[in-house]
Each structure stands twice: as C-alpha cells, then as structure tokens.
Amino acid sequence: MPTTRTRPSSRPRKPQQKTFHELGEELTAKANSLSFQSGPFVMPMLSIAVGFGLSALAGQLIALACWAGLVLLSQIGWAIKKSRIKRSPTIDWDSAASYEQDLLSVVPDVADAVAQSRTAARHRGYDLHVYPTRCCCGHPEDECTCVMRWSAGTLPLAGTRHVILLVGDQLMHPANLESLRFVLAHERAHLRCTHMAAHWIRMTILADVAMLTGIFSPGLTVLAGLAGVLLLHVAVSWALELACDTAAAAIHGNGASGYWALTRPVRRRRAAALRWWQRPLLLTLLLMHPPKAIRLRVCAYVHQLAPTLTDSNRA
C-alpha cells in the first residue's frame, strides 16, 4: 500500500480550514464508531421517550408547543449552518485529488467504477471525493476492529454538495477486486436513487412522528407506538439496502459472497471487543440491515437472472 500523500494545493488554505486528510480521518473515526452507526435507530426511541415524558409531566398542549419549538429551532439552526458554510468553506477541497490517485494506483482496474460513481453523484448535484480508510484503533492487523477497512461507505457532508466515498485499505487489495467492484456498485446505487437526501428527510419525519406518537400515546400504548415506529424504520432501511444489493448484484454479483466472507472476521472481533453496555448498540445496527443470509440469497438470485434479463432486453 502506498503511503498517504498530501499534495500542495494550488492556493494556500485559510487558517480555519481543514485539509482533506484531516476530514478523512475524522469521517473514518465516525464510520468505525458504533454509536455513530446506530444513531439513526436510537434517535426515534429517544424522540418517542421525550414526547411521552413531556406529555406526562406538562400535558399534551405544552408538549405540542415544545415539539413545534424544537422543529422551528432546528430549521433556524440548519439555515444558519448552511449560510456559514457558503460564506466561509471549512474544507480545503484542493487537497483532495491525490487520494483518488492513491486508490487508482493500487487498484487501477476500478477506475471505471470510480468514474461511474462520480457521474452518478454529479447527476444528483454532488461532488464526489475518494478517501482510503486505514486503521484507527491502533491494534495489530489480526486484532483490528475497524470494520471500514474491509468495507466502503458514502457519507454526505451536511450543508454542502460534497460526498465522501470511504474505501477501506484492505478492500483495495488487488485480490479483493470483485468484492470492491460489488461494494462500489452498491454505494453507487445509493447515489443514483437519492438515498442520501431521502435519509435526512426520512430521519427528520421519523423523529417528528416518534415524538408525536409519544405525546398522544397514553400509558402503555406508547409501547405499541414505539414498536410501530421502529418496524417502519426497519422496513424502509431493509428495502433500501436490498434495492442497492439488487442493483449491484446485477452487475457484479459474483463479488457479493466474497465481500461478506471478507468482513466476517473483523465483525466478529468487533463484537467480541464490545463491553456489555455497547452490545445493545450493536443489536440496533444489525436491525438496520437485512440478515446476511437474505442478502446473499437475493444477490445470488439476481446474479443468475442477470444474463437472462440482458438477453431479453437485446431481443
């Protein structure tokens, strides 16, 4: 693996700006954080608890007023953050070019996949940047618990039109080319289907619905409301992931089984290293994605069916 190099940008960056390397390291740490990954599942639970507590303590009218105030404050805060980012960009994007070249120098055969991902991002109004993720836990290779080193992920930056494609250094190994192609196709499907924008909208609506459910659910009926909200969240998450798996399997389905076999050891190491109070977070993360057995069956079926569909389209 070549070492990460930071090329000088065409213009000096402002003192308050981060380099792309600093941003990449920050996003890598977040992507490997279990609390960050399980946040979308935990947030509706907290929202429904807050709504139920406010309703029980202060009554439904005051609880509704608090909910409306939170919605208004969040919108004002979001607008202020976007305006500040537009006036003074916080990232030196000129320092981003070399990292994609790092990826292509190791695995040149995925240049077309990266180009397709960038095109898909541009069609949705985003600029895509590649960053290779490396170990951030400090453990030896055979004890590393950084799952993102064997995977990839697409992270949009809030308030901007930039998207970071994190690609693990172990996934970039030439022996894992088919798995890498499958994962990049999966992430590209997220870009094409606007799942990133839909994610923020879905989470906002889900949090509002959860809080309103807590406000208007008397007594133990709040448990039924909580179950309904979480089931809805799980169903939508599974549907989106399976849709992206299907799109990726139609092109590179032969890399699906190799990818999940590649990530199995590190996921087991991470689970074994968790403390007792972290295990519920792992459960919420598992619930947000379909079981591997289902995903493998879907990918295998679509991969077998893909030549038939191609022939019928040509006919």
C-alpha positions, 0 to 999 in steps of 0.5 A: 500500500502506498503511503498517504500523500498530501499534495500542495494545493494550488492556493494556500488554505485559510487558517480555519480550514481543514485539509482533506486528510484531516476530514478523512480521518475524522469521517473514518473515526465516525464510520468505525464508531458504533454509536455513530452507526446506530444513531439513526435507530436510537434517535426515534426511541429517544424522540418517542421517550421525550414526547411521552415524558413531556406529555406526562409531566406538562400535558399534551398542549405544552408538549405540542408547543415544545415539539413545534419549538424544537422543529422551528429551532432546528430549521433556524439552526440548519439555515444558519449552518448552511449560510456559514458554510457558503460564506466561509468553506471549512474544507480545503477541497484542493487537497483532495485529488491525490487520494483518488490517485492513491486508490487508482494506483493500487487498484487501477482496474476500478477506475471505471467504477470510480468514474461511474460513481462520480457521474452518478453523484454529479447527476444528483448535484454532488461532488464526489471525493475518494478517501482510503480508510486505514486503521484507527484503533491502533491494534495489530492487523489480526486484532483490528476492529475497524470494520471500514477497512474491509468495507466502503461507505458514502457519507454526505457532508451536511450543508454542502454538495460534497460526498465522501466515498470511504474505501477501506485499505484492505478492500483495495487489495488487488485480490479483493477486486470483485468484492470492491467492484460489488461494494462500489456498485452498491454505494453507487446505487445509493447515489443514483436513487437519492438515498442520501437526501431521502435519509435526512428527510426520512430521519427528520419525519421519523423523529417528528412522528416518534415524538408525536406518537409519544405525546398522544400515546397514553400509558402503555400504548406508547409501547405499541407506538414505539414498536410501530415506529421502529418496524417502519424504520426497519422496513424502509432501511431493509428495502433500501439496502436490498434495492442497492444489493439488487442493483449491484448484484446485477452487475457484479454479483459474483463479488457479493459472497466474497465481500461478506466472507471478507468482513466476517472476521473483523465483525466478529472481533468487533463484537467480541471487543464490545463491553456489555453496555455497547452490545445493545448498540450493536443489536440496533445496527444489525436491525438496520440491515437485512440478515446476511443470509437474505442478502446473499440469497437475493444477490445470488438470485439476481446474479443468475437472472442477470444474463437472462434479463440482458438477453431479453432486453437485446431481443 
